[in-house]
């Protein structure tokens, strides 16, 4: 019986890809690791359950253009997954093949073919922002004047002021929060792909943080969570808990103010970035502030003009449009009658 070459099997290097390459060599986040792992597990399930090929026999050479195209169509047409979800799973396969091809030249032709499989065009479905400034102020000041209310005000204000992603706020420790000579606080934030940035907070947010630290962190050390759960200072408040907190305060003021149907931490981030754009801040500076790798992402998600700006644009260079005049009748007899004087 012919011995199987393990290195020719498609899934032979998945473990190294997930456990070593993504987190340590590519500096991928835990979310990226989890996403790629689930994507490759789902692909393995498709190979075994749908195409009836054992993973112990499925080789790189079996992963053809048509095979991946059929898998793409299966996810979309049969599993009814959204375009973005399908694209993410295809990207995981393509990324894995790029990793393998860099080590094994015999896989490069397979990698090239699979990379030609087109992704779906994703519909732009941007989350709405809080357009009403009074509603934004009401949301940030919604927590009560209590100890827990102070913590919640800090969470809401920091999310908005620093335009943080929810996981960025949740992962902050006390050594990430420093005060400068002007009594303003700076945040050292580790963002996507471990891209770090330093953010200076406003005087108003800094005052809230000082009050919060005096109340919650008067005897703490630098490794403690900045926002911690009620049971343990070293245990960070979860992203899910922060999301529920934002929703709770949005629902509390919804009867009096106009808000998007769904309000989340990302709503505050999008609102902050969009308002900076509308205030004339250069796109490059907004991208740096938001932690974007390039300005195109910023432009696609935050370059949204206000209704007033749209109206002002609409009023430019319109002096050539003719004014309304009384129409001459189309009937020739009527024209002759009017001209007969």
Secondary structure, DSSP 8 states (H G I E B T S, - for coil): -----GGGBGGGGHHHIIIIIIIIIS---HHHHHHHHHHHHHHHHIIIIIS---TTT-BGGG--HHHHHHHHHIIIIIS---HHHHHHHHHHHHHHHHHHHHH-GGGHHHHHHHHTS---------------HHHHHHHHT-S-SSHHHHHHHHHHHHHHHTT--HHHHHT-BGGGEEE-TTS-EEEEEE-GGG-EEEEE--HHHHHHHHHHHHHH-TT--TTSBSSB-SS-TTSB--HHHHHHHHHHHHHHHTTTS---SS--HHHHHHHHHHHHHHTT--HHHHHHHHT-SSHHHHHHHH----HHHHHHHHTTT-TTS--------S-HHHHHHHH--
